[in-house]
Amino acid sequence: MYLVSNTNLTGGKERYDRRIIRTREGAGVENAVVFTGTITGEDKLGALQDSDCFILPSYSENFGMAVVEAMYFKLPVVVTESVGIAPMIKEHNAGIVIEKDTHALKNAILEIMQKGEASHRMGAAGKKLVEEEFMMPRIADKWIEAYHSLSSGSVSS
């Protein structure tokens, strides 16, 4: 079972919604893919705990907090290169970064699902990345570092 959290399906872009639903039906996976809409709280935690991977194909994503949440649950991720966190995913081998292409997406999903131990290593690398870069103590250290850098007039990149 694959869960697809697509907020468009809860209203809004009806033409897009119909296209996605037709694609699912055309692929013969209407019983295996569930469009959840936005999920939060315990439902979201349960979905992440029960998942095997996390996929975010996006034309434009400024960062991708949902990806960070998925990596925290040791899920290997597949993202398009336009997702803001994509360079870190690639650098830390936490998943697969692809171009915006349906064939690349299909191949990446199949690769994740077939790799077994390698997929588990990606998931572990993602969890480590989250713990080292995105947990509150590390974020606070970065803010303090930035503050000192700005207050001393020596901005570093």
Backbone bond lengths (Angstrom), bond angles and torsions (degrees), N, CA, C in turn:
res aa  C-N    CA-C-N  psi(-1)  N-CA   C-N-CA  omega(-1)  CA-C   N-CA-C  phi
1 M - - - 1.449 - - 1.522 108.59 -
2 Y 1.293 116.98 133.02 1.448 123.03 177.88 1.516 108.28 -117.15
3 L 1.323 115.70 129.88 1.451 121.09 177.89 1.511 108.51 -101.91
4 V 1.304 116.61 132.67 1.459 121.12 178.27 1.515 107.05 -120.53
5 S 1.326 115.68 113.00 1.452 120.37 177.92 1.514 107.58 -89.29
6 N 1.298 116.38 103.87 1.450 121.65 -176.73 1.516 108.30 -127.96
7 T 1.312 116.30 105.51 1.458 119.91 -176.38 1.516 111.61 -66.37
8 N 1.332 118.22 -21.08 1.457 119.59 176.87 1.521 111.73 -61.53
9 L 1.327 117.21 -29.33 1.455 120.54 -176.81 1.520 112.73 -75.77
10 T 1.305 117.86 -5.88 1.459 119.86 176.79 1.520 110.60 -95.08
11 G 1.302 117.62 7.15 1.460 122.49 179.58 1.506 108.86 139.75
12 G 1.304 117.11 172.29 1.457 118.74 176.56 1.503 112.66 100.47
13 K 1.303 117.60 -113.47 1.459 123.64 -170.77 1.530 111.15 -79.66
14 E 1.314 115.96 82.32 1.466 121.17 -173.36 1.525 112.95 -62.14
15 R 1.309 118.21 -39.46 1.465 121.05 -179.31 1.529 110.09 -63.71
16 Y 1.327 117.05 -42.32 1.468 121.51 176.99 1.526 110.30 -62.49
17 D 1.327 115.71 -44.43 1.461 120.59 -179.98 1.521 110.62 -57.90
18 R 1.329 116.56 -47.19 1.470 120.21 -179.19 1.522 110.82 -62.58
19 R 1.320 117.07 -38.32 1.471 121.02 179.79 1.530 110.76 -63.76
20 I 1.322 117.46 -44.34 1.463 121.65 179.52 1.531 110.34 -63.73
21 I 1.318 116.74 -42.68 1.463 120.60 179.65 1.524 110.24 -64.55
22 R 1.339 117.83 -41.94 1.477 120.68 177.32 1.519 110.92 -63.45
23 T 1.336 117.08 -38.52 1.465 120.86 178.41 1.520 110.12 -62.51
24 R 1.313 117.09 -44.06 1.461 121.43 178.33 1.523 110.51 -61.16
25 E 1.316 117.10 -44.26 1.460 120.88 -179.55 1.526 111.23 -68.49
26 G 1.341 116.36 -39.62 1.466 120.74 179.20 1.513 112.54 -64.40
27 A 1.315 116.29 -28.40 1.465 120.90 179.09 1.526 111.41 -85.15
28 G 1.332 116.50 -5.50 1.455 120.12 178.89 1.519 114.35 72.70
29 V 1.321 116.63 25.52 1.461 119.88 -177.66 1.530 112.16 -117.75
30 E 1.333 116.23 23.46 1.472 118.31 -177.05 1.520 113.58 -59.99
31 N 1.331 118.13 -27.44 1.462 120.24 178.45 1.524 112.81 -89.45
32 A 1.317 117.47 -8.95 1.463 121.07 -177.16 1.524 112.73 -106.48
33 V 1.320 117.76 -11.87 1.459 121.99 -179.04 1.518 108.29 -119.59
34 V 1.316 115.74 124.55 1.458 121.81 -179.65 1.519 108.48 -115.67
35 F 1.325 116.68 126.31 1.452 121.04 175.22 1.523 107.57 -88.41
36 T 1.302 116.28 113.46 1.455 120.94 -172.85 1.516 114.15 -87.69
37 G 1.320 117.32 -22.37 1.457 117.86 -166.89 1.523 107.43 71.77
38 T 1.298 117.32 -166.06 1.456 120.61 179.98 1.525 109.89 -71.00
39 I 1.332 116.04 130.47 1.461 119.96 175.08 1.520 108.23 -120.42
40 T 1.315 115.82 143.74 1.460 120.90 -176.70 1.527 110.02 -139.41
41 G 1.303 114.91 173.02 1.462 121.96 172.65 1.514 113.47 56.97
42 E 1.336 115.30 -137.55 1.464 122.14 -177.24 1.526 111.64 -61.16
43 D 1.336 117.71 -35.61 1.469 120.63 178.96 1.527 110.49 -62.63
44 K 1.325 116.04 -40.69 1.460 120.59 179.47 1.532 110.62 -67.00
45 L 1.319 116.17 -45.54 1.469 119.98 178.12 1.523 110.81 -59.49
46 G 1.324 116.80 -43.69 1.459 120.96 178.89 1.522 112.07 -62.53
47 A 1.323 116.30 -41.65 1.462 120.24 179.42 1.527 110.86 -64.01
48 L 1.326 117.14 -42.12 1.464 120.20 178.86 1.531 111.41 -67.11
49 Q 1.310 117.13 -39.67 1.467 120.70 179.55 1.526 111.87 -66.66
50 D 1.331 117.47 -31.73 1.461 121.66 -176.24 1.533 113.34 -92.07
51 S 1.310 117.59 -0.87 1.466 120.88 -175.94 1.518 111.97 -90.00
52 D 1.315 115.28 158.68 1.468 122.33 177.41 1.518 112.24 -102.74
53 C 1.328 116.88 -25.16 1.461 120.89 177.08 1.523 108.16 -159.16
54 F 1.324 115.66 170.41 1.458 121.40 179.93 1.519 107.33 -130.15
55 I 1.321 115.95 132.49 1.456 120.21 -175.13 1.521 109.02 -126.30
56 L 1.331 116.38 127.20 1.455 120.96 176.91 1.531 109.13 -130.74
57 P 1.329 116.15 85.70 1.460 118.65 172.72 1.528 107.88 -84.17
58 S 1.302 116.93 117.23 1.455 120.37 -175.12 1.518 110.60 -140.26
59 Y 1.313 116.44 142.96 1.459 120.64 174.15 1.517 110.87 -79.81
60 S 1.334 116.37 -23.47 1.452 120.18 -177.98 1.519 109.11 -161.42
61 E 1.313 116.85 114.16 1.466 121.62 178.97 1.516 106.30 -140.05
62 N 1.328 117.44 115.53 1.458 119.68 -172.67 1.519 113.24 -63.57
63 F 1.316 119.05 -31.77 1.457 120.52 177.27 1.520 110.32 -144.17
64 G 1.298 117.42 -65.06 1.450 121.61 179.97 1.516 112.53 107.86
65 M 1.329 117.36 56.87 1.457 121.24 -179.39 1.522 111.53 -59.20
66 A 1.321 117.84 -34.11 1.469 120.30 177.88 1.524 110.59 -60.68
67 V 1.326 116.97 -32.32 1.463 121.27 178.04 1.529 109.51 -67.56
68 V 1.317 117.31 -42.80 1.462 121.43 178.14 1.529 109.50 -61.24
69 E 1.320 116.73 -43.27 1.463 120.14 178.07 1.526 110.89 -60.95
70 A 1.322 117.20 -42.66 1.470 121.03 179.29 1.530 110.72 -64.66
71 M 1.323 116.89 -41.71 1.466 119.79 179.57 1.525 110.80 -64.82
72 Y 1.324 117.61 -33.12 1.459 120.57 177.02 1.531 110.73 -59.05
73 F 1.321 116.02 -31.39 1.465 121.46 178.44 1.533 112.55 -90.33
74 K 1.335 115.93 17.50 1.469 123.48 177.04 1.525 113.67 62.46
75 L 1.330 116.56 30.34 1.453 119.40 177.59 1.523 109.66 -88.87
76 P 1.338 118.29 129.92 1.453 118.44 170.78 1.530 106.93 -66.44
77 V 1.308 116.92 144.85 1.460 120.47 -175.46 1.515 111.48 -119.13
78 V 1.327 114.33 152.25 1.455 122.55 171.63 1.521 105.48 -123.79
79 V 1.327 116.39 121.55 1.462 120.85 178.70 1.523 109.44 -134.70
80 T 1.313 115.14 156.22 1.459 119.52 172.95 1.527 108.59 -83.01
81 E 1.312 114.94 157.62 1.461 120.84 -174.69 1.521 113.42 -62.71
82 S 1.338 118.35 -16.48 1.465 120.69 -179.90 1.527 113.13 -85.68
83 V 1.325 117.78 0.56 1.462 121.10 174.39 1.527 106.75 -80.47
84 G 1.325 117.04 128.87 1.457 122.27 -171.83 1.527 115.52 -54.01
85 I 1.301 118.29 -32.92 1.460 121.25 -177.21 1.536 112.10 -87.44
86 A 1.321 117.29 -0.34 1.472 121.51 -176.43 1.532 113.70 -53.55
87 P 1.336 120.06 -44.29 1.471 118.29 179.52 1.527 113.40 -60.05
88 M 1.323 117.50 -36.77 1.464 120.47 178.80 1.529 110.92 -69.73
89 I 1.317 116.61 -37.68 1.468 120.57 177.62 1.517 109.60 -61.40
90 K 1.316 115.08 -45.28 1.469 119.79 179.94 1.530 110.64 -65.25
91 E 1.315 116.92 -46.58 1.465 121.82 -178.41 1.528 112.39 -60.46
92 H 1.318 116.89 -36.55 1.465 121.11 -175.59 1.532 113.41 -99.83
93 N 1.339 116.50 6.62 1.472 121.34 -179.51 1.524 112.36 52.80
94 A 1.323 115.59 42.51 1.459 121.19 -178.03 1.522 112.36 -92.39
95 G 1.311 116.95 0.48 1.454 121.31 -178.69 1.505 110.00 170.86
96 I 1.321 114.86 -158.99 1.461 121.14 -177.85 1.520 108.76 -120.80
97 V 1.326 115.80 130.57 1.457 122.58 176.80 1.523 107.18 -107.44
98 I 1.326 115.91 127.38 1.465 120.61 -175.47 1.529 111.22 -124.47
99 E 1.319 115.01 164.67 1.459 120.64 169.75 1.525 108.13 -75.49
100 K 1.318 116.41 165.82 1.461 120.73 178.71 1.530 108.90 -77.49
101 D 1.320 115.19 87.11 1.456 121.02 -175.56 1.524 108.44 -152.62
102 T 1.320 117.28 130.86 1.465 119.97 -175.79 1.520 112.26 -64.35
103 H 1.324 117.88 -35.43 1.469 119.75 178.81 1.530 110.69 -68.22
104 A 1.326 116.94 -40.82 1.467 120.42 177.63 1.524 109.94 -63.63
105 L 1.328 116.57 -39.06 1.458 120.65 178.64 1.529 110.54 -63.58
106 K 1.316 116.28 -48.38 1.466 120.52 179.30 1.523 110.51 -58.59
107 N 1.329 116.89 -46.52 1.465 120.42 -178.92 1.525 112.48 -64.16
108 A 1.329 116.74 -38.33 1.466 120.40 179.54 1.533 110.68 -66.50
109 I 1.324 116.76 -42.34 1.461 120.12 178.83 1.522 109.84 -62.70
110 L 1.324 117.04 -45.54 1.465 120.30 178.54 1.527 111.05 -61.91
111 E 1.326 115.82 -40.67 1.469 119.78 179.16 1.525 111.14 -61.05
112 I 1.323 116.30 -46.70 1.469 120.60 178.96 1.526 109.97 -59.95
113 M 1.317 116.71 -45.49 1.462 120.79 -175.00 1.527 112.54 -70.54
114 Q 1.336 117.42 -23.72 1.469 120.57 -176.49 1.521 113.92 -99.63
115 K 1.309 118.25 -11.65 1.461 120.59 -171.93 1.516 115.52 -79.19
116 G 1.300 118.68 -17.21 1.459 120.39 177.90 1.514 113.52 58.21
117 E 1.328 116.54 -110.05 1.470 122.09 -175.78 1.528 112.00 -60.47
118 A 1.318 117.74 -37.59 1.467 120.46 178.74 1.534 110.43 -63.22
119 S 1.319 117.14 -37.71 1.466 120.62 176.73 1.519 110.72 -66.07
120 H 1.323 116.74 -38.02 1.471 120.24 176.81 1.532 110.38 -64.72
121 R 1.324 117.35 -37.85 1.473 120.36 177.10 1.523 110.50 -64.98
122 M 1.347 116.79 -39.89 1.467 119.77 176.40 1.522 109.94 -60.33
123 G 1.328 116.34 -45.31 1.462 120.59 179.47 1.518 111.94 -60.41
124 A 1.334 116.35 -43.47 1.472 120.49 178.68 1.526 110.63 -64.89
125 A 1.330 117.00 -38.80 1.467 120.80 178.38 1.525 110.28 -64.99
126 G 1.328 117.00 -37.88 1.460 120.77 177.25 1.511 112.00 -64.82
127 K 1.328 116.59 -43.17 1.472 121.17 178.20 1.534 109.96 -61.16
128 K 1.330 116.22 -43.36 1.470 120.65 179.04 1.530 110.30 -62.94
129 L 1.327 117.13 -42.95 1.466 121.21 178.02 1.527 110.49 -58.59
130 V 1.304 117.17 -45.68 1.471 121.00 179.64 1.526 110.37 -62.14
131 E 1.324 116.50 -45.45 1.467 119.84 -178.38 1.525 111.98 -64.95
132 E 1.332 116.95 -35.93 1.467 120.11 -177.17 1.523 113.73 -83.14
133 E 1.331 117.79 -27.68 1.460 119.88 -173.05 1.524 115.66 -116.61
134 F 1.319 118.02 -22.84 1.457 118.74 -169.22 1.522 115.54 -124.19
135 M 1.310 118.50 1.22 1.462 120.01 176.34 1.530 108.07 -81.64
136 M 1.301 116.96 153.84 1.459 121.78 -170.69 1.530 114.88 -53.22
137 P 1.326 122.38 -44.54 1.468 118.46 179.99 1.538 112.05 -58.17
138 R 1.331 116.81 -40.95 1.472 119.92 -179.86 1.526 110.97 -68.83
139 I 1.320 116.79 -39.64 1.473 120.96 178.20 1.528 109.45 -63.18
140 A 1.330 117.08 -43.71 1.468 120.84 179.01 1.524 110.29 -61.49
141 D 1.332 117.40 -42.72 1.470 120.72 177.95 1.525 110.89 -59.91
142 K 1.326 117.16 -41.17 1.471 120.90 179.54 1.528 111.04 -64.89
143 W 1.340 117.11 -40.86 1.459 120.58 178.22 1.535 111.12 -64.56
144 I 1.305 116.58 -43.02 1.465 120.51 178.90 1.523 109.99 -63.53
145 E 1.320 116.02 -43.40 1.464 121.63 177.93 1.534 110.33 -59.58
146 A 1.331 116.68 -45.17 1.462 121.23 179.29 1.523 110.70 -64.49
147 Y 1.320 117.25 -41.24 1.454 121.33 179.09 1.526 110.60 -60.85
148 H 1.337 116.58 -48.36 1.468 120.08 -179.93 1.525 110.81 -62.78
149 S 1.303 116.14 -39.37 1.450 120.18 179.41 1.531 111.01 -63.82
150 L 1.319 116.05 -44.06 1.469 120.35 179.21 1.529 111.45 -68.82
151 S 1.314 117.32 -41.49 1.462 119.68 -176.99 1.517 112.33 -70.64
152 S 1.338 117.03 -25.91 1.454 119.52 178.50 1.531 111.73 -89.69
153 G 1.339 116.19 -7.09 1.454 119.93 179.38 1.502 114.02 80.70
154 S 1.317 118.92 7.98 1.468 121.22 179.79 1.519 109.86 -113.84
155 V 1.307 115.79 86.23 1.457 121.09 -178.89 1.515 108.63 -81.12
156 S 1.347 115.77 127.56 1.474 120.61 177.45 1.504 108.51 -114.16
157 S 1.338 116.80 158.84 1.466 119.39 -178.39 1.494 110.90 -105.60
